[in-house]
Every structure is written in structure tokens, then in C-alpha cells.
């Protein structure tokens, strides 16, 4: 039986800032290194004056827990590495993937133990590949370099084809590359691509994304990697689970109001970020994304004085997949039903401090962007049934906003468009049905 050291160095931007250790009966303790008058920020939620942070009951601190792989990737790592180890816990998992994570946190016994991510030509080996062995190959080569959350398989990869002065010296990952179970979630990569294009049309920042020729893979350029004249570097990313004191297992235990409150607490540009968050919320409602949980919103920062909302990511139309509940991942006004325009407007005005006229303009702009993005469903890689179900779901989301607006103006409500009505008639029996909420919530992303 192999025993590993009971402590793990915690690094911020390549410099060790503290140590994480097992403490007492299953607890975890993070202790800052002494002698630093201006310690790097590990978590925005931690008071600057405190030097020790204890996490009880065998649960990692939320800011460290957010780094852990989930789903198929986690199972592969456990099978590959846990066999001979005495401690088969989350701290061991963090040690395995600690050299390559989202954001700027890294974990290793010492600085010399931090490993470089092996380069790969993403375009030729994944996006243009016709091999059916891509997933198996990536699991074997890159699972231990992929500290990224998500139920579907995701990998952090360093693209060797990125040829410019800033990234030639970078030894970490440049992209997130993800795939999916095609039988359970057909065309999920194309689905996310369409939704992100709708986000861009609505005025939201999104990362650069590309779908593979076979439609099985989505490549996403990292938005926590910034390029300056002298160097490329990672900035901190902290998701809303961490910022609200929750672990990944609690990502569906929250509300839109809670996110708005955390933006008020931490954002350096609250009014801009709150407007962007409101736009994201409207987009998720219109696109019928029932998997917009706490981990799919986060903040980027260098220091406490430079905190801003991360771009939109992991947006999909989940209503086309019967396995996923047709309800919001997070509560709004204490409910998880899809909101109408008045509910959204109240939230935008009361919690995001957006002017009423601007709120209505955002709803209109997002609705127009969603309809425009549906042209992308004509992609030959998109199965026709999935495309028509997605069109129906999105048009229904848009129609719910428009119908409510018309009713508020005391005008007769129009019926859905003929194409929407035909789609509903032809495919109603294929749509997900309402079921009792499952404990674990949606699982698409």
C-alpha cells in the first residue's frame, strides 16, 4: 500500500502561497505561508486577515473542490491511480490533476513537481480526425492534466499549433476540449455551439469555439488565459459554488438572487456585470437551458480590485434531451419554473439594478438573437430530429416572452408561428415530459 505525503503545496501563479493538509478526523486545513505582507488571493470569499481555513467532515474547501474532475473523467482517474494508494480521497485526486487546472491555482508537493502539459495538435488529432479512438487516447494521455469539472468528458489540452510569441513559452493548457455520449445526448457539441453563437449575437462575451468535422467534439479556447507583451499567464477563476460556500455536489442548490448578491459583494464593475448576468439569465430561459447551475457562472480576477464576470460558457438547449428535467437549474423568485417576461423584468430591475426600459430591450435583443441562431441548425452534422426539437424549444421560449408582453399591452395574444405549431404537432411525443425532480439534477454539461 502506497502512502503519499499528508500535505500538498498550494500555488498561485506559480508561487507557493500555502499548504493543504489532512487534519484531525477527516478534516482539511489550508494554512498560508508566513512572511508575505501581501498574500495572493486564493478565494475571494476568504477574509484577507485570516491565515488558516478549516474544512470539516472530509469535504474539501469549495475553492479547491471546484478544481476536481467529475463524471467519466473522475472515474477513469480513480481506476487508473487509486488502486495502490492508502488515501483514496479528494485531496489525492487533487494531487493527481494539480498541475493543470482551470484558473491559476495549482497543487503539488513542491514547485519542481508541477508538470507541463504535453502539446497536441488539436486540429489534426481531434477536430479533423476520423478515428474512433480519440476519447480513449485522450483519457490515457491527458486525464491526469485535466482538472476541470463537468459530467461529460472534458480535457485540458495545450495546442501546439498556436504559434505566436506569447504562447510558445506557455507550458499549460490553452483549450478545453469536450465530447459526449452520442446515444444519450445527440449533437450536444453542435447544440452548445449554436447556443454560444446566440449568446454572442445577444452581445455577450464568449470564448472562441469550434466543432469537429464529425460533430463529436467541441474545442473551447480558455478565457482564463491572457496574453501580454512579455508573457502569457492564467488569471483566477472562481465559480459561484465556491463564492457561495458550496461544493460541486451542491451546484443545483442556489438561486439567481444569490448570484446577483455575490456580484454585488465581489465584482469591481457591478452594474456592468449585473447587466451581463441578467442577459445570460434571459438567454438560458429563451434557449431552454435547464443546466445553468452555480458552476456555470463565475468571476475572473487578478486582485480583489479587478474582479469581473466570466464570459458565457456551457450553454445548451437541454429540453431536447428527455433525461433532463424541464425546469430551471436555479430558483428564481423561489420557483424553478421557466419565468415569463414580467418575472424576468422584476428580477432585472430589483436585483441587477437595470433600468426597466433596458431590461425590456435585453429581453427583445436576446429573443432576436435566439431566432437568428436557429439558422445554424441547418448544419449537415446536426440530426434532423434534434434540430427540429431544438427549434421548437427555442421558438417556444421566445414565444413565451412575446406573448406575455402582448398580454401586458392588452392586445390579443398571437399563436406560435406555423413552423412552431407544425413542429409541436409532429414531435410532441418526442419531447421530454415533466417528471418529479431528481436529487442530482440535470447532467448535460
KOLLO-50589 format. One record per residue (C-alpha): residue in three letters; x, y, z. Coordinates in nm, 3 decimals, decimal comma. Example, Ala and Ser with C-alpha at 12.3 -4.5 7.8 and 13.67 -1.06 7.14 Angstrom:
residues 2
 resn      xx      yy      zz
  ALA   1,230  -0,450   0,780
  SER   1,367  -0,106   0,714
***
This chain:
residues 445
 resn      xx      yy      zz
  UNK   0,000   0,000   0,000
  UNK   0,146   0,335  -0,110
  UNK   0,131   0,629   0,130
  UNK   0,162   0,982  -0,004
  UNK   0,259   1,292   0,192
  UNK  -0,024   1,429   0,404
  UNK   0,029   1,786   0,283
  UNK   0,009   1,948  -0,057
  UNK   0,155   2,280  -0,167
  UNK  -0,093   2,537  -0,299
  UNK   0,043   2,763  -0,573
  UNK  -0,098   3,085  -0,717
  UNK   0,054   3,186  -1,050
  UNK   0,350   2,953  -0,995
  UNK   0,434   3,083  -0,645
  UNK   0,353   2,878  -0,338
  UNK   0,112   3,061  -0,112
  UNK   0,026   2,792   0,142
  UNK  -0,025   2,425   0,223
  UNK  -0,328   2,199   0,223
  UNK  -0,320   1,908   0,469
  UNK  -0,537   1,643   0,624
  UNK  -0,624   1,746   0,975
  UNK  -0,784   1,561   1,262
  UNK  -1,059   1,314   1,185
  UNK  -1,112   1,362   0,813
  UNK  -1,086   1,742   0,806
  UNK  -0,879   1,952   0,565
  UNK  -0,672   2,251   0,670
  UNK  -0,530   2,525   0,448
  UNK  -0,257   2,735   0,609
  UNK  -0,100   3,038   0,442
  UNK   0,277   3,066   0,431
  UNK   0,408   3,328   0,670
  UNK   0,618   3,631   0,585
  UNK   0,406   3,761   0,298
  UNK   0,266   4,108   0,368
  UNK   0,053   4,097   0,051
  UNK  -0,058   3,733   0,005
  UNK  -0,210   3,628  -0,325
  UNK  -0,586   3,580  -0,325
  UNK  -0,678   3,213  -0,303
  UNK  -1,052   3,276  -0,268
  UNK  -1,249   3,599  -0,276
  UNK  -1,471   3,451  -0,006
  UNK  -1,184   3,419   0,243
  UNK  -1,103   3,711   0,475
  UNK  -0,761   3,856   0,396
  UNK  -0,657   3,876   0,762
  UNK  -0,703   3,507   0,838
  UNK  -0,414   3,263   0,794
  UNK  -0,589   2,928   0,844
  UNK  -0,906   2,784   0,695
  UNK  -1,053   2,454   0,814
  UNK  -1,297   2,247   0,610
  UNK  -1,462   1,974   0,820
  UNK  -1,625   1,636   0,753
  UNK  -1,394   1,518   0,475
  UNK  -1,510   1,786   0,231
  UNK  -1,252   2,000   0,053
  UNK  -1,274   2,378   0,076
  UNK  -1,512   2,493  -0,201
  UNK  -1,238   2,687  -0,384
  UNK  -1,034   2,365  -0,406
  UNK  -1,333   2,140  -0,469
  UNK  -1,420   2,343  -0,780
  UNK  -1,100   2,212  -0,941
  UNK  -1,194   1,844  -0,919
  UNK  -1,295   1,639  -1,225
  UNK  -1,639   1,484  -1,231
  UNK  -1,819   1,206  -1,415
  UNK  -1,635   0,979  -1,657
  UNK  -1,304   1,162  -1,617
  UNK  -1,310   1,123  -1,239
  UNK  -1,393   0,753  -1,265
  UNK  -1,106   0,697  -1,508
  UNK  -0,858   0,871  -1,277
  UNK  -0,977   0,672  -0,978
  UNK  -0,943   0,346  -1,169
  UNK  -0,600   0,439  -1,303
  UNK  -0,437   0,584  -0,990
  UNK  -0,624   0,489  -0,672
  UNK  -0,550   0,117  -0,672
  UNK  -0,238   0,110  -0,451
  UNK  -0,296   0,430  -0,255
  UNK  -0,390   0,436   0,112
  UNK  -0,581   0,765   0,092
  UNK  -0,846   0,745  -0,179
  UNK  -0,996   1,087  -0,118
  UNK  -1,046   1,418  -0,297
  UNK  -0,710   1,551  -0,182
  UNK  -0,543   1,260  -0,361
  UNK  -0,745   1,335  -0,673
  UNK  -0,636   1,698  -0,646
  UNK  -0,275   1,586  -0,623
  UNK  -0,310   1,385  -0,946
  UNK  -0,453   1,668  -1,159
  UNK  -0,299   1,957  -0,962
  UNK  -0,053   2,067  -1,229
  UNK  -0,325   2,162  -1,478
  UNK  -0,649   2,323  -1,364
  UNK  -0,895   2,593  -1,460
  UNK  -0,780   2,928  -1,322
  UNK  -0,440   2,995  -1,165
  UNK  -0,443   2,760  -0,865
  UNK  -0,203   2,466  -0,880
  UNK  -0,126   2,184  -0,635
  UNK   0,196   1,985  -0,593
  UNK   0,438   1,867  -0,324
  UNK   0,681   2,137  -0,437
  UNK   0,739   2,367  -0,732
  UNK   0,959   2,114  -0,909
  UNK   0,668   1,870  -0,905
  UNK   0,449   2,097  -1,121
  UNK   0,435   1,930  -1,462
  UNK   0,400   2,076  -1,811
  UNK   0,104   1,971  -2,024
  UNK   0,224   1,770  -2,328
  UNK   0,143   1,951  -2,653
  UNK  -0,104   1,818  -2,908
  UNK  -0,221   1,936  -3,250
  UNK  -0,590   1,981  -3,165
  UNK  -0,694   2,042  -3,524
  UNK  -0,534   1,738  -3,685
  UNK  -0,568   1,491  -3,398
  UNK  -0,921   1,581  -3,286
  UNK  -1,114   1,832  -3,496
  UNK  -1,013   1,678  -3,831
  UNK  -0,967   1,321  -3,713
  UNK  -1,187   1,037  -3,835
  UNK  -1,052   0,795  -3,576
  UNK  -1,293   0,638  -3,334
  UNK  -1,018   0,610  -3,073
  UNK  -0,981   0,980  -2,987
  UNK  -1,155   0,956  -2,649
  UNK  -0,955   0,651  -2,544
  UNK  -0,630   0,819  -2,648
  UNK  -0,707   1,141  -2,460
  UNK  -0,806   0,954  -2,145
  UNK  -0,473   0,773  -2,147
  UNK  -0,261   1,079  -2,226
  UNK  -0,442   1,379  -2,074
  UNK  -0,676   1,272  -1,795
  UNK  -0,410   1,349  -1,532
  UNK  -0,370   1,700  -1,679
  UNK  -0,741   1,781  -1,677
  UNK  -0,856   1,942  -1,354
  UNK  -1,186   2,059  -1,496
  UNK  -1,543   1,997  -1,376
  UNK  -1,823   1,854  -1,588
  UNK  -2,016   1,529  -1,614
  UNK  -1,938   1,485  -1,984
  UNK  -1,572   1,403  -2,070
  UNK  -1,355   1,718  -2,083
  UNK  -0,981   1,762  -2,127
  UNK  -0,739   2,049  -2,078
  UNK  -0,505   2,047  -2,378
  UNK  -0,207   2,253  -2,492
  UNK  -0,244   2,323  -2,862
  UNK   0,095   2,301  -3,030
  UNK  -0,043   2,476  -3,338
  UNK  -0,083   2,806  -3,153
  UNK   0,221   2,977  -3,297
  UNK   0,282   3,320  -3,155
  UNK   0,532   3,479  -2,920
  UNK   0,301   3,472  -2,621
  UNK   0,212   3,103  -2,618
  UNK   0,535   2,945  -2,743
  UNK   0,674   2,955  -2,390
  UNK   0,346   2,857  -2,222
  UNK   0,360   2,513  -2,064
  UNK  -0,005   2,485  -1,961
  UNK  -0,330   2,410  -2,140
  UNK  -0,471   2,651  -2,398
  UNK  -0,807   2,483  -2,467
  UNK  -1,087   2,282  -2,313
  UNK  -1,192   2,002  -2,547
  UNK  -1,507   1,807  -2,469
  UNK  -1,719   1,526  -2,606
  UNK  -2,040   1,348  -2,505
  UNK  -2,240   1,027  -2,508
  UNK  -2,393   1,041  -2,856
  UNK  -2,668   0,792  -2,770
  UNK  -2,786   0,984  -2,463
  UNK  -2,712   1,342  -2,577
  UNK  -2,714   1,351  -2,959
  UNK  -2,539   1,650  -3,119
  UNK  -2,451   1,807  -2,783
  UNK  -2,139   1,976  -2,925
  UNK  -2,335   2,140  -3,208
  UNK  -2,612   2,226  -2,962
  UNK  -2,366   2,416  -2,742
  UNK  -2,208   2,583  -3,044
  UNK  -2,547   2,716  -3,160
  UNK  -2,632   2,842  -2,811
  UNK  -2,299   3,021  -2,775
  UNK  -2,349   3,189  -3,112
  UNK  -2,685   3,310  -2,985
  UNK  -2,507   3,447  -2,679
  UNK  -2,262   3,634  -2,900
  UNK  -2,544   3,777  -3,112
  UNK  -2,709   3,896  -2,790
  UNK  -2,397   4,094  -2,702
  UNK  -2,239   3,855  -2,452
  UNK  -1,869   3,773  -2,448
  UNK  -1,798   3,409  -2,535
  UNK  -1,477   3,210  -2,579
  UNK  -1,366   3,104  -2,926
  UNK  -1,526   2,768  -3,005
  UNK  -1,501   2,517  -3,288
  UNK  -1,683   2,191  -3,362
  UNK  -1,502   1,889  -3,506
  UNK  -1,577   1,769  -3,858
  UNK  -1,766   1,470  -3,723
  UNK  -1,964   1,683  -3,477
  UNK  -1,845   1,479  -3,179
  UNK  -1,603   1,728  -3,021
  UNK  -1,614   2,092  -2,914
  UNK  -1,292   2,289  -2,871
  UNK  -1,314   2,593  -2,642
  UNK  -1,032   2,846  -2,609
  UNK  -0,959   2,918  -2,243
  UNK  -1,087   3,256  -2,125
  UNK  -0,873   3,247  -1,809
  UNK  -0,556   3,269  -2,020
  UNK  -0,447   3,623  -2,102
  UNK  -0,167   3,739  -2,329
  UNK   0,053   4,039  -2,255
  UNK   0,359   4,164  -2,437
  UNK   0,602   3,990  -2,206
  UNK   0,420   3,669  -2,124
  UNK   0,106   3,461  -2,123
  UNK  -0,046   3,388  -1,784
  UNK  -0,353   3,248  -1,616
  UNK  -0,583   3,461  -1,407
  UNK  -0,802   3,338  -1,124
  UNK  -1,139   3,182  -1,196
  UNK  -1,379   3,116  -0,910
  UNK  -1,721   2,967  -0,975
  UNK  -2,039   3,051  -0,787
  UNK  -2,027   2,728  -0,590
  UNK  -1,703   2,842  -0,431
  UNK  -1,821   3,200  -0,388
  UNK  -2,135   3,085  -0,206
  UNK  -1,957   2,830   0,015
  UNK  -2,088   2,525  -0,170
  UNK  -1,919   2,221  -0,319
  UNK  -1,980   2,086  -0,670
  UNK  -2,229   1,837  -0,529
  UNK  -2,445   2,137  -0,428
  UNK  -2,437   2,313  -0,764
  UNK  -2,816   2,297  -0,802
  UNK  -2,875   2,431  -0,451
  UNK  -2,897   2,801  -0,519
  UNK  -3,085   3,086  -0,681
  UNK  -3,042   3,364  -0,934
  UNK  -3,083   3,613  -0,650
  UNK  -2,784   3,456  -0,474
  UNK  -2,562   3,506  -0,779
  UNK  -2,670   3,869  -0,809
  UNK  -2,584   3,918  -0,441
  UNK  -2,237   3,772  -0,490
  UNK  -2,179   4,001  -0,786
  UNK  -2,265   4,293  -0,560
  UNK  -2,023   4,158  -0,297
  UNK  -1,724   4,096  -0,522
  UNK  -1,748   4,250  -0,869
  UNK  -1,539   4,558  -0,938
  UNK  -1,791   4,663  -1,205
  UNK  -2,121   4,555  -1,054
  UNK  -2,355   4,744  -1,285
  UNK  -2,186   4,609  -1,600
  UNK  -2,159   4,256  -1,464
  UNK  -2,514   4,252  -1,330
  UNK  -2,643   4,357  -1,672
  UNK  -2,436   4,080  -1,833
  UNK  -2,562   3,825  -1,582
  UNK  -2,921   3,930  -1,647
  UNK  -2,858   3,885  -2,020
  UNK  -2,717   3,535  -1,950
  UNK  -3,025   3,452  -1,745
  UNK  -3,261   3,562  -2,022
  UNK  -3,056   3,363  -2,274
  UNK  -3,076   3,047  -2,063
  UNK  -3,452   3,089  -2,032
  UNK  -3,509   3,153  -2,401
  UNK  -3,273   2,874  -2,514
  UNK  -3,429   2,644  -2,252
  UNK  -3,102   2,561  -2,078
  UNK  -3,202   2,369  -1,764
  UNK  -2,840   2,305  -1,667
  UNK  -2,736   2,663  -1,584
  UNK  -2,621   2,575  -1,231
  UNK  -2,384   2,756  -0,994
  UNK  -2,069   2,615  -1,154
  UNK  -2,165   2,764  -1,491
  UNK  -2,122   3,120  -1,363
  UNK  -1,802   3,259  -1,218
  UNK  -1,568   3,551  -1,168
  UNK  -1,226   3,626  -1,318
  UNK  -0,966   3,831  -1,133
  UNK  -0,604   3,915  -1,068
  UNK  -0,662   4,104  -0,744
  UNK  -0,960   4,198  -0,528
  UNK  -0,969   4,529  -0,709
  UNK  -1,005   4,375  -1,055
  UNK  -1,296   4,129  -1,040
  UNK  -1,533   4,074  -1,330
  UNK  -1,790   3,826  -1,455
  UNK  -1,657   3,543  -1,673
  UNK  -1,787   3,505  -2,030
  UNK  -2,085   3,283  -2,106
  UNK  -1,996   2,914  -2,129
  UNK  -2,158   2,568  -2,111
  UNK  -2,487   2,691  -2,258
  UNK  -2,704   2,422  -2,420
  UNK  -3,068   2,370  -2,510
  UNK  -3,132   2,083  -2,270
  UNK  -3,501   2,047  -2,347
  UNK  -3,421   1,824  -2,645
  UNK  -3,288   1,554  -2,411
  UNK  -3,556   1,350  -2,227
  UNK  -3,316   1,265  -1,942
  UNK  -3,303   1,627  -1,827
  UNK  -3,581   1,791  -1,631
  UNK  -3,776   2,073  -1,795
  UNK  -3,714   2,320  -1,513
  UNK  -3,457   2,581  -1,418
  UNK  -3,139   2,460  -1,254
  UNK  -3,151   2,753  -1,008
  UNK  -3,452   2,908  -0,843
  UNK  -3,593   3,247  -0,940
  UNK  -3,848   3,404  -0,704
  UNK  -3,835   3,079  -0,509
  UNK  -3,954   2,877  -0,810
  UNK  -3,782   2,664  -1,072
  UNK  -4,046   2,700  -1,344
  UNK  -3,949   2,889  -1,658
  UNK  -4,023   3,259  -1,596
  UNK  -4,231   3,485  -1,813
  UNK  -4,120   3,835  -1,911
  UNK  -4,265   4,014  -1,605
  UNK  -4,079   3,785  -1,365
  UNK  -3,756   3,843  -1,554
  UNK  -3,817   4,216  -1,563
  UNK  -3,870   4,232  -1,187
  UNK  -3,550   4,040  -1,126
  UNK  -3,354   4,261  -1,367
  UNK  -3,476   4,581  -1,201
  UNK  -3,470   4,471  -0,836
  UNK  -3,158   4,254  -0,823
  UNK  -2,946   4,361  -1,121
  UNK  -3,030   4,732  -1,099
  UNK  -3,106   4,756  -1,471
  UNK  -3,346   5,028  -1,583
  UNK  -3,693   4,896  -1,682
  UNK  -3,657   5,011  -2,042
  UNK  -3,315   4,848  -2,069
  UNK  -3,450   4,525  -1,920
  UNK  -3,717   4,502  -2,187
  UNK  -3,456   4,582  -2,451
  UNK  -3,235   4,296  -2,331
  UNK  -3,526   4,050  -2,346
  UNK  -3,605   4,164  -2,700
  UNK  -3,240   4,151  -2,811
  UNK  -3,186   3,802  -2,670
  UNK  -3,507   3,678  -2,832
  UNK  -3,397   3,812  -3,171
  UNK  -3,051   3,657  -3,127
  UNK  -3,202   3,319  -3,040
  UNK  -3,418   3,317  -3,353
  UNK  -3,123   3,423  -3,572
  UNK  -2,907   3,145  -3,433
  UNK  -3,157   2,879  -3,539
  UNK  -3,027   2,911  -3,895
  UNK  -2,721   2,720  -3,771
  UNK  -2,940   2,415  -3,719
  UNK  -2,920   2,354  -4,094
  UNK  -2,568   2,218  -4,038
  UNK  -2,540   1,880  -4,210
  UNK  -2,385   1,733  -3,894
  UNK  -2,700   1,807  -3,691
  UNK  -2,955   1,521  -3,683
  UNK  -3,286   1,644  -3,822
  UNK  -3,488   1,527  -3,524
  UNK  -3,259   1,702  -3,277
  UNK  -3,264   2,018  -3,491
  UNK  -3,644   2,029  -3,503
  UNK  -3,678   1,961  -3,131
  UNK  -3,429   2,237  -3,058
  UNK  -3,609   2,476  -3,291
  UNK  -3,938   2,400  -3,118
  UNK  -3,788   2,451  -2,771
  UNK  -3,623   2,783  -2,858
  UNK  -3,920   2,920  -3,050
  UNK  -4,139   2,827  -2,753
  UNK  -3,904   3,015  -2,520
  UNK  -3,915   3,322  -2,743
  UNK  -4,292   3,298  -2,787
  UNK  -4,344   3,290  -2,408
  UNK  -4,167   3,625  -2,378
  UNK  -4,355   3,781  -2,669
  UNK  -4,696   3,651  -2,561
  UNK  -4,653   3,791  -2,211
  UNK  -4,551   4,129  -2,349
  UNK  -4,860   4,139  -2,571
  UNK  -5,088   4,047  -2,284
  UNK  -4,942   4,327  -2,078
  UNK  -5,037   4,564  -2,358
  UNK  -5,396   4,423  -2,357
  UNK  -5,359   4,304  -2,713
  UNK  -5,477   3,961  -2,833
  UNK  -5,202   3,705  -2,794
  UNK  -5,076   3,567  -3,123
  UNK  -5,041   3,195  -3,173
  UNK  -4,698   3,045  -3,228
  UNK  -4,565   3,060  -3,583
  UNK  -4,685   2,796  -3,826
  UNK  -4,346   2,625  -3,827
  UNK  -4,356   2,609  -3,449
  UNK  -4,708   2,469  -3,447
  UNK  -4,617   2,207  -3,708
  UNK  -4,308   2,108  -3,513
  UNK  -4,509   2,077  -3,194
  UNK  -4,767   1,856  -3,368
  UNK  -4,512   1,634  -3,540
  UNK  -4,275   1,592  -3,248
  UNK  -4,483   1,634  -2,934
  UNK  -4,447   1,269  -2,848
  UNK  -4,067   1,304  -2,863
  UNK  -4,042   1,596  -2,623
  UNK  -3,928   1,539  -2,264
  UNK  -4,217   1,501  -2,024
  UNK  -4,243   1,668  -1,685
  UNK  -4,123   1,439  -1,407
  UNK  -4,059   1,474  -1,038
  UNK  -3,720   1,641  -0,974
  UNK  -3,432   1,401  -0,930
  UNK  -3,192   1,454  -0,643
  UNK  -2,888   1,508  -0,860
  UNK  -3,048   1,748  -1,107
  UNK  -2,957   1,792  -1,476
  UNK  -2,636   1,638  -1,603
  UNK  -2,569   1,764  -1,957
  UNK  -2,264   1,985  -1,909
***
